[in-house]
Structures are given as C-alpha cells and as structure tokens.
Amino acid sequence: MSATGTTITICRSTRRNLRYILLWPSVSEEPKSTSAFNIRIVVYVLITAAFSVCVAMHLIVTTTSINDFSGVTSLVCVYYVAFTFTKNQPKVARLLMEMSNFEKFGKPPNFDQEDETLNFVSTRKEECEEKNRNDDLNENCGFVTPIWTPFSTKNHVVYYLLQAYVVVCVQLLLKPSALVTFTGFELTTHLILRIKQLNQMIHKIFVNTNYEIARRRLNNCLVYHADLIRMAKALDECFSSSMFMFTCITAIVIACIEKQFIEGDHFCAVVQFCGWTIILVLACWSGQILMDASESISVSIWFSKWYEADTRLQKDILLMLKKSQEQFALTAGPFSSLSFQLLVSMGFIMLQKNQRQLDDFFHELKIFHSTQDD
C-alpha cells in the first residue's frame, strides 16, 4: 500500500520498541521534534542517571579494575548513541517517510516480504487481529508466546500488564534449564580441579623412598580417590534424571524448530535453535571433560615411580589403578552418557530425519536466488 508523504509505514516494530524506552516520539510527533519528546529524553536521563552515577563512583572510589572501566565505557557509549540518535530523530523520521512513499517509482521488488520479515512482531500482531476479524475468533495477539485468557486483552492497559506478566513468566520458565545445566557444569569443573589435585599428589607419592612417608602419601591418595568416586556418583545422581528429560525434549524441540524454519519462520526458529543447542552443548561438554579428567588418574598412576616403591606399596597402588579404570560420567538417564558422541549422534539423527525437507528448502532457496539474479 502506497504511503503518503506524511505517513511512516516501515520499521513499525523498531519504532514501537524505541518508543517504549523513551527514545522515539509518539506517532503524531514523529515528523518533528517537540517539547513532549524532549521531556521523554529528560525522563530517560533521570531514570538511568542514578545507576550510571553509582557505576562511575565505584570506579573512582572503590577500585580501578578493568571491569569497572569497561562498565563506565559502555555507559558512555550508550549515552552517546542515544543522544546522537535523538538529536537526529527528525532527520530519521523524514527519511522513514521518504522511504514509505512509493508514488514516484512504486514499490521495490520483494518489498512486502522484506518488510514483513523486518517487522515480524508487529506483522504477526496485525495478521492475528485480521484473522480474528475475518474468522470471528478471540485469539490473544501480540504476546511473546501464544496464550489463552478468559477475558479480552484489547484494552491497552490490560494488554501491557499481561505482556509484562508473560515476559516475567517466560524468564522464570526458560532460565531453569540453562541454570541447572550450568550448575552441573560448575560442579563438574570443581570436581575436575580436585582430580587434578589428586594427580599432583600421586606424582609425589614415590618422590621420597622412605616407606613411612610414601605410605602416608599413598593412604591420602586412596582416601581422596574414594571421596572423588563418591562425589562423582553423587553428581550424576543429582542431574541424571533432569538431563535425561532435557535431552529427550531437546530432540523433539529441535525437530519442531527445523520444521518451523523450513516453513519460513526463520528468525524465531534460529533464536530457539541457538538457545536449545547451546544448553545441549554445555551439558555434553560437562560430561565429556569429566570423562577425560577421570582417565587422567590412571595415567598419573602409571607414570608415577611406582616401580621404585616397596612391594607392599605396589599392591595398594595396583588396587588404586584398578579402581581408576571406572570412568566418571554424567548420564542422561539409563540410556547414555553426556558426551560429544551423544551430541554428534543427536545432530546426525536430526539431520537424517529432516534431510528431505532440508533438500527441498535449499532447492527452493537456490531457485529464489536464481530468479533474483535474473
């Protein structure tokens, strides 16, 4: 639809979000800077000023670490970008109006498709509202995730309050998987630090040929190794069931995301895919580094000077060597251990399952680019 010289029809979603953070005027004020917009900028500064001053004072009064310096530098950059953008807002608005006007030369090729992609949030809301009107439905439109409510959300106050509630709930519901997985990674890292400490202790057992000293060191290593075995089993028990459910659900979700991507919802599909994949990689990485670290115990025993020790000590070191063959692992339920092998296997299965759809998608993409070139 052609736009007049005073109507902006592009960048709808971006302008709305800028308006939410007080860096863009209302629709009636867009063509020129007004006192109301200047008040918005003042409010923006007043809201953020206390936080910015506290960050700067921490650098001045408390410490001079690089983290504080980077924080202040980031704030300076943000303020500079915000103020220069608001200063040029009338120019940006005029440029948007000019690019929304197609009276001279008509619409560029593929304008509607690109505009729909760039304004995916607002476009979806508009499409949902149009579908409600055409099909006499009562679907809630414009929310972060589809929801049903027993009341209407057309009122702006109700809509924004519910949207805020949905955003908070999404944060509370999406973060557990990532945080639980990262907790497992942290505990695994601490366990690996103890394994490295044990390896250092093993190397020192037979440095002194005195039997009593070597016996005391070996006993400490035996006790420490038993504690590590116990901690590794406890770690696996804490996370095994949740990791099992997570890997199963991840496989299902990624399969749905691939179909979503093939059907054209590229942005949301890529965002979800990256989120789920990062968590899966972190989980498998935790299991893999734990297995690798556990194997280092037997290597440390083998390369120690056990052959120079008393035969009574050699018997005990052989017992420790036998126990070290039991690999530490984080399991995903009763079926598999978290490792790079599991990660590659899941990726291969998903790729093989959707090979035909992916071939069709890339074929259509190739045809599209060939038509664009022509």
C-alpha positions in Angstrom: 0.0 0.0 0.0 1.5 3.3 -1.0 2.2 5.8 1.7 1.6 9.5 1.6 4.4 11.9 2.2 3.5 12.3 5.9 2.9 8.7 6.9 5.6 6.2 8.1 4.7 2.6 7.3 8.2 0.9 7.7 10.2 0.0 10.8 7.0 -0.4 12.8 8.3 -2.8 15.4 11.6 -0.9 15.9 9.8 2.5 16.3 7.5 0.9 18.8 10.3 -0.5 20.9 12.2 2.8 20.7 9.1 4.5 21.9 8.9 2.1 24.9 12.4 3.1 26.0 11.5 6.8 25.5 13.9 7.4 22.6 11.2 7.9 19.9 8.2 10.3 19.9 4.5 9.4 19.6 3.0 8.9 16.2 1.7 12.4 16.0 5.1 13.9 17.0 7.3 11.8 14.6 7.8 14.3 11.8 9.4 17.0 14.0 11.0 17.3 17.4 8.6 18.7 20.1 8.7 19.6 23.7 6.9 16.4 24.6 9.7 14.4 23.0 12.3 16.5 24.9 10.5 15.6 28.1 10.8 11.9 27.2 14.6 12.3 26.9 14.8 14.1 30.2 12.8 11.3 31.9 15.2 8.7 30.2 18.2 10.5 31.7 16.6 10.9 35.2 15.7 7.2 35.3 19.1 6.0 34.3 21.2 8.7 36.0 21.3 7.2 39.5 22.5 3.8 38.1 25.2 5.5 35.9 26.5 7.7 38.7 26.8 4.6 41.0 28.8 2.7 38.4 31.1 5.7 37.8 31.6 6.3 41.5 32.5 2.6 42.0 35.4 3.1 39.6 36.5 6.4 41.3 36.1 5.5 44.9 36.4 1.7 45.3 38.7 0.2 42.7 40.3 0.7 39.3 39.7 -2.8 37.9 39.3 -3.3 34.2 35.7 -4.4 34.7 34.7 -1.1 36.2 36.4 0.8 33.4 34.6 -1.3 30.8 31.3 -0.7 32.5 31.8 3.1 32.5 33.0 3.0 28.9 29.9 1.1 27.9 27.6 3.6 29.6 29.4 6.5 27.8 28.9 4.7 24.6 25.2 4.0 25.3 24.5 7.6 26.2 26.4 8.9 23.2 24.5 6.6 20.8 21.1 7.5 22.5 21.7 11.3 22.4 23.1 11.5 18.9 20.2 9.3 17.7 17.6 11.5 19.4 19.3 14.6 18.1 18.9 13.2 14.5 15.4 11.9 15.2 13.6 14.4 12.9 16.1 13.5 10.1 15.5 9.8 10.7 11.7 10.4 10.7 11.9 12.3 7.4 14.0 9.5 5.9 11.4 6.9 7.0 8.6 9.0 5.5 10.5 9.2 2.2 11.2 5.5 2.2 7.5 4.9 2.9 6.4 6.9 -0.1 6.1 4.8 -3.4 4.3 7.4 -5.5 7.2 8.2 -7.8 8.7 4.8 -8.6 6.4 2.3 -7.0 7.3 -0.4 -4.5 10.8 -2.1 -4.9 10.7 -5.8 -5.7 10.1 -8.1 -2.7 9.3 -5.1 -0.5 6.4 -6.7 1.2 8.3 -9.9 2.1 11.3 -8.0 3.5 9.1 -5.6 5.4 7.2 -8.5 6.9 10.4 -10.1 8.0 11.8 -6.9 9.5 8.5 -6.2 11.3 7.8 -9.7 12.3 6.5 -8.7 15.7 4.0 -6.1 14.6 3.2 -8.0 11.4 2.2 -11.1 13.4 0.0 -9.0 15.7 -1.7 -7.4 12.7 -2.2 -10.7 11.0 -3.6 -12.2 14.2 -6.0 -9.3 14.6 -7.1 -9.5 11.0 -7.7 -13.2 11.4 -9.8 -12.6 14.5 -12.0 -10.2 12.5 -12.4 -12.4 9.5 -13.0 -15.7 11.3 -14.8 -14.2 14.3 -12.1 -15.5 16.7 -11.0 -14.2 20.1 -7.3 -15.1 19.8 -4.8 -13.0 22.0 -2.5 -11.2 19.7 1.0 -9.7 20.0 2.2 -11.7 23.0 5.7 -13.2 23.4 4.2 -16.6 23.4 0.6 -17.7 22.4 -1.7 -17.7 25.4 -5.4 -18.0 26.2 -7.2 -15.8 28.6 -10.9 -15.8 29.8 -11.0 -12.1 29.2 -10.3 -9.7 26.3 -6.8 -8.1 26.0 -7.8 -5.4 23.5 -7.6 -2.8 26.2 -4.1 -1.3 26.2 -3.7 -1.3 29.9 -4.7 -4.9 30.2 -2.5 -5.8 27.2 0.6 -4.2 28.6 0.1 -5.6 32.1 -0.4 -9.1 30.8 2.5 -8.7 28.4 4.8 -7.8 31.3 3.5 -10.8 33.3 4.1 -13.1 30.3 7.7 -11.8 29.9 8.4 -12.4 33.6 7.0 -15.9 33.4 8.9 -16.7 30.3 12.1 -15.6 32.1 11.3 -17.7 35.1 10.4 -20.7 32.9 13.2 -20.5 30.4 16.1 -20.0 32.7 15.9 -23.2 34.8 17.1 -25.4 32.0 20.1 -23.2 31.4 20.9 -22.5 35.0 20.5 -26.2 36.1 22.8 -27.2 33.2 25.3 -24.5 34.1 25.2 -25.6 37.8 26.1 -29.1 36.6 29.0 -27.6 34.6 30.2 -25.7 37.6 30.2 -28.7 39.9 31.9 -30.8 37.2 34.6 -28.1 36.9 35.2 -28.1 40.7 35.4 -31.9 40.6 38.0 -31.8 37.8 40.0 -29.3 39.9 40.1 -32.0 42.7 41.1 -34.7 40.1 44.0 -32.5 39.0 45.0 -32.1 42.7 44.9 -35.9 43.1 47.1 -36.3 40.1 49.7 -34.0 41.6 49.5 -35.9 44.9 50.0 -39.2 43.0 53.2 -37.9 41.3 54.6 -37.0 44.8 54.0 -40.4 46.4 57.2 -42.1 45.4 59.4 -39.0 45.3 60.8 -39.9 48.7 61.9 -43.5 49.0 61.2 -43.5 52.8 58.5 -46.2 53.3 56.5 -44.4 56.0 56.3 -41.1 54.1 55.3 -42.9 50.9 52.7 -45.0 52.8 51.2 -41.8 54.3 51.0 -40.1 51.0 49.5 -43.2 49.3 46.9 -43.5 52.0 45.9 -39.9 51.5 45.6 -40.5 47.8 43.5 -43.6 48.3 41.1 -41.8 50.6 41.0 -38.8 48.3 40.3 -41.1 45.3 37.5 -42.8 47.2 36.0 -39.4 48.0 36.2 -38.3 44.3 34.4 -41.5 43.3 31.7 -40.8 45.8 31.3 -37.2 44.7 31.2 -38.2 41.0 28.4 -40.7 41.7 26.5 -38.0 43.8 26.9 -35.5 41.0 25.5 -38.0 38.5 22.6 -38.8 40.8 21.7 -35.1 41.2 21.5 -34.4 37.5 20.9 -37.7 35.6 17.1 -37.6 35.6 16.9 -33.9 34.6 19.5 -34.4 31.9 17.6 -37.4 30.5 14.4 -35.4 30.2 16.3 -32.4 28.8 18.0 -34.4 26.0 14.7 -36.1 25.1 12.8 -32.8 25.0 15.7 -31.2 23.1 15.4 -33.8 20.3 11.7 -33.1 20.0 12.0 -29.3 20.1 14.8 -29.2 17.6 12.8 -31.4 15.2 9.9 -28.9 15.6 12.3 -26.0 15.1 13.6 -27.5 11.9 10.1 -27.8 10.5 9.4 -24.2 11.7 12.5 -23.0 9.9 11.6 -24.8 6.7 8.1 -23.4 6.7 9.5 -19.8 6.7 9.6 -18.7 10.3 13.4 -18.2 10.2 14.1 -15.7 12.9 12.2 -17.3 15.8 13.5 -20.8 14.6 17.1 -19.6 14.7 16.8 -18.0 18.1 15.2 -21.1 19.7 17.6 -23.4 17.9 20.6 -21.5 19.3 19.2 -21.4 22.8 18.5 -25.1 23.0 21.7 -26.1 21.2 23.9 -24.0 23.5 22.4 -25.7 26.5 22.8 -29.2 25.0 26.4 -28.5 24.0 27.2 -27.3 27.6 25.6 -30.4 29.1 27.6 -32.7 26.7 30.7 -30.7 27.3 30.4 -31.2 31.0 30.1 -34.9 30.7 33.0 -35.1 28.2 35.5 -33.2 30.2 34.6 -35.2 33.3 35.3 -38.5 31.5 38.6 -37.1 30.1 39.6 -36.0 33.6 38.8 -39.3 35.2 41.0 -41.1 32.7 43.9 -38.9 33.7 44.0 -40.6 37.1 45.2 -43.9 35.8 47.7 -42.1 33.5 49.1 -40.3 36.5 49.4 -43.6 38.4 51.1 -45.3 35.5 53.7 -42.5 35.1 54.5 -42.3 38.8 57.6 -44.0 40.0 55.6 -47.0 41.4 58.2 -49.4 40.1 60.8 -48.0 42.6 58.4 -48.4 45.6 58.2 -51.1 48.2 56.3 -54.2 47.1 53.7 -53.6 49.8 53.0 -50.2 48.3 52.9 -51.6 44.8 50.0 -53.8 45.8 48.0 -50.9 47.0 48.8 -48.7 44.0 47.6 -51.6 41.8 44.3 -51.6 43.7 44.0 -47.8 43.1 44.9 -48.3 39.4 42.1 -50.9 39.1 39.6 -48.5 40.7 40.7 -45.7 38.4 39.5 -47.7 35.4 36.0 -47.0 36.5 35.2 -43.9 34.4 33.4 -40.9 35.9 30.4 -39.9 33.8 27.3 -37.7 33.8 24.5 -39.9 32.5 21.3 -38.9 30.7 19.1 -41.5 32.4 19.7 -45.2 31.9 20.5 -44.9 28.2 23.6 -42.8 27.5 26.3 -40.7 29.0 26.6 -37.0 28.2 29.5 -36.6 25.8 30.4 -35.3 22.4 29.5 -38.7 21.0 25.9 -38.1 22.2 25.9 -34.6 20.8 27.1 -35.8 17.3 24.7 -38.7 17.3 21.7 -36.4 18.1 22.8 -34.0 15.4 23.2 -36.8 12.9 19.8 -38.3 13.7 18.0 -34.9 13.4 19.8 -34.1 10.1 19.0 -37.5 8.7 15.4 -37.3 9.8 14.8 -34.0 8.1 17.1 -34.5 5.1 14.3 -34.4 2.5 12.8 -31.2 3.9 16.2 -29.6 4.0 16.9 -30.6 0.4 13.6 -29.1 -0.6 14.3 -25.9 1.3 17.7 -25.4 -0.2 16.4 -26.2 -3.7 13.7 -23.5 -3.3 16.4 -21.1 -1.9 18.5 -21.8 -5.0 15.6 -21.1 -7.3 14.8 -17.9 -5.4 18.4 -16.6 -5.8 18.5 -17.5 -9.5 15.3 -15.5 -10.1 16.7 -12.6 -8.1 19.8 -12.6 -10.3 17.7 -12.7 -13.5 
